[in-house]
Amino acid sequence: MQNSSYKKILFSDIDETLVTTDKRLTDENRSAIMHFLDTGNALAVSTGRALAGALHLMEHLGLTGRKGVYLCAYNGSQIYDVYAGRTLYRRGLDAEDVRLVNRCAKEYGIHLQAYSDTAVLTETDDDNLRQYCEIQHLPFEIVPDLADAVKLPTGKLLAIDFSDPSRVQTFCTLLRGRLSGKMNVFLSNEFLLEIVPNGIDKGFSVSFLAKELSVPIENTISAGDQENDIPMIIAAGHGCAVSNGIQALKDAADYVTEHDNNHSAIAEILRKFG
């Protein structure tokens, strides 16, 4: 546990929440976030993205180099102090976990990938891989056996089908049946299925980092748009859904913004709860 003097923590999803659809931080959001940090609060970017890819985007947005900025990557599997360059928490899926999920993916016929600290690992070089890595600015390695390639526990596994999201939904249902009690399975959008260790989700990030920074849970704020954001919406003192979010998230939220991610929803949230 760190000795900190932070008054509040904002946990924000990145895609379709913190940034615009074309991955920009609006001037209004930037000003609101900087004011929030300058007045003794902390920002935790909470994302399904890999650590390296999320840090790349945060640097592009100008959110690194500031004390009080944290990153909860892989949906909470790795929690990182961006300013200090230090991992506060890490847990992943081991080779046997990867082998089990990879067997299911091969039976179903869907792209599956894992992660090293620096790259995406996969057995299949296809359009799904290349589109994903271009979006995320991550290199990839094609490996003969995914489980054998995982030298350290991987923060998550990701199943992808950009051409037919209905297949992702079906595979989600299949995996939840097979992995119940072993791993946590949820969608981060209609094309991406996330598989993480049991007990890990964005809600875990809220409880862990609030305790680590000695911030009462009632002084935490969260913002998101998708299914994988629901646990942090429930866990935070003030759970907020952006107006472009899915209905299930809005139903779980304490507050739904008037503005969407392209029109500074985060600034609206900070005006109300910051």
C-alpha positions, 0 to 999 in steps of 0.5 A, a space after each residue: 500500500 502506498 502513502 498517497 494524498 489523492 482525494 479521488 480516482 477516475 477510472 476510465 476506459 479508453 476506446 469509445 469513452 476517454 477518446 473520440 472514435 478516431 482516438 483523439 482526446 478532445 480539448 475539453 476532456 484534456 483540460 478537465 483531466 489536467 485540472 482533476 490531476 492538478 487538484 490532488 486526484 488520480 487518473 487510472 486508464 482502465 482498458 482491455 488493451 495490452 500494456 505496451 499498446 495502451 502506453 503507446 496511446 497514452 503517450 500519444 495523448 499526452 497522458 504520460 509523465 504526470 504523477 498520479 496517472 495509472 494504467 490498468 491493462 489487460 482488463 486488470 491483469 496488470 496494474 501499472 504506475 505510469 509515472 514511476 514505470 512500475 508494476 503494482 500488480 500482475 497476474 496471468 494465464 499460464 501455459 495450461 490455461 492457454 492450451 485449454 482455450 486454444 483447443 476450444 478455439 481450434 475446434 470452433 475455428 476462430 483466431 486466438 492470440 496471447 501476449 508477451 511483454 512486447 508482442 502479440 503471440 499467435 499461431 495464425 497469420 490472418 487478417 484479424 491479426 494484422 488489423 488488430 496489430 495495426 490498430 493497437 500499434 503492436 508487433 506480432 510473432 507467429 509461433 508453432 504452439 501458443 501454449 509453449 510460446 507463453 514463457 510468462 503468464 499472459 495478461 489475457 487471451 483474445 479471440 477475434 473475428 472482425 468479419 462476423 461478430 456473431 461468431 464471437 458471440 457464439 464462441 463467448 457462450 461456448 467458452 463460458 460453459 466450458 471455463 466456468 469457475 476457471 477463467 473470466 470471459 467477456 466481450 470488450 466489443 462485438 469483435 473481441 472476446 477477452 479471456 482473463 484469470 478467474 477473479 480478474 476484471 475492471 472491478 478488481 482494478 477499482 478495489 485494488 488501486 483504491 486500497 493501494 492509494 488509500 482512497 475510500 471507494 466512495 471517492 472513486 469514479 468510473 466511466 465506460 461503454 462496453 460489457 467489460 466495463 460493467 464490473 468497474 461501473 458497479 465497483 466504483 463509488 460513482 459508476 458512469 456510462 457514456 451515452 454511446 454505451 451499451 444498454 446493459 452498462 447504462 442499466 448498471 450505472 449510477 449516471 448516464 452522460 448527456 454527451 457521447 465520447 466524441 463530445 467530451 463525456 469525460 469532462 461532463 463526468 468530472 464536472 459532476 463528480 470530480 
